[in-house]
């Protein structure tokens, strides 16, 4: 499943450059005051890393699985392949 950034986000900016799919934005494009992970681009770093890079660097642990975007590992890998070719 894709990841989501919850309201505990402090806008510290450390997650933004870590995403290999460029799925994270500052939230301005979705009218949010916190960082946002676009679910159609989030593959939980499957195909690139062993763990989600945004989660590994987040100092406030505000990134969690998005229950509205449930995906299998195969689906996440297919999404990675579609993005990166």
Number of C-alpha atoms within 10 A of each C-alpha: 19 22 24 21 19 16 11 11 18 14 13 12 15 12 19 19 14 18 22 23 18 14 19 23 19 16 15 11 8 12 9 11 13 19 23 23 22 17 18 12 19 25 28 28 20 20 17 17 10 9 12 19 18 24 19 12 12 16 13 11 14 15 21 13 14 16 11 11 13 14 15 11 14 10 14 22 18 16 21 21 14 10 15 11 7
